[in-house]
Amino acid sequence: MLACALAAADCGSLRQAATALRIRESSVSRNVVKLEQLLEMQLFERDVRGVRLTEAGRAWTDVARLHYEGLQEVFRNARNSRDAKTLRIGLCAVGGGEFLKRLIDRFRKSYPNVSLAIEDILREQCLTAVCRRRFDIVFAPGFGKVTSCCAEMFWQERIFVLVPTGHSLAEKRVVMWADLAGMQLLVPVGTSGPLLDLPTLEGIVTDGYRPTVNMCQGGQASVIFNVQLGQGITLAGESFARNVAIDATVWKPIDGHNSLCSIKAFWLETNPKRAVLRLIGLARKMANTIPGPAH
């Protein structure tokens, strides 16, 4: 019951909480109702857009989360004593890139006794995975204001546009936003989510010289397939674009205002692993010494 309530609080949606927990939405709803009945307290307000914590629910979950996550950590360490020496890193729509490669290389040289487990993670699971400590730290584009965990921007990447090989922009060295005016910008909102964060997408379509946004219910794979078919274009950060080659398409860098996306790290302040703060410390030093990409 508690796991369902905390996931619903993190996701703001029973459906997304069910996806994160890999159970049915009806099970999440039933467990949340049981917990509210047990506590004789309304934890959530519900409407067509999802769920949000009541004032009493927020106060209760803040206290409950500390005890719940602490207990989970005890059981995890009991099952696997090597976990304390393993730093679990999640990458969401980040294909490496020069900053991240240097960061990982420096960390490994500085702390050779710490193992790194690096995996991809779906966008809608990023924050929940950090809060539930399935990952110690996640790197992802944006997310806007986050209150459930620590968040800090460490580097920026140029935005790239994916177009079919026969597209009029395929031969251009760089693309301007005005070149995309009136085109269909395909943005996945399915299980894998967009390759750029929504605040960034909202910022680049604020005038008539930008593309028309088409929110697609499919995931990244179906959006990329539609680009291959010539049904539109899509966007991603430079590290993803340079590391993911797609048949019958070409990635082109975008130049001009709002042509950069911010990559942030997300981690839990209460994470007991010293390696987390050591990685963050290295990232901060690098961010202060390595210049960002030129506009």
Secondary structure, 3 states (H helix, E strand, C coil): CHHHHHHHHHHCCHHHHHHHHCCCHHHHHHHHHHHHHHHCCCCEEEECCEEEECHHHHHHHHHHHHHHHHHHHHHHHHHCHHHHHEEEEEECCCCCHHHHHHHHHHHHHHCCCCEEEEEECCHHHHHHHHHCCCCCEEEEECCCCCCCCEEEEEEEEEEEEEEECCCCCCCCCCEEHHHHCCCEEEEECCCCCCCCCHHHHHHCCCCCCCCEEEEECCCHHHHHHHHHCCCCEEEEEHHHHHHCCCCCEEEEEEECCCCEEEEEEEECCCCCCHHHHHHHHHHHHHHHHCCCCCC
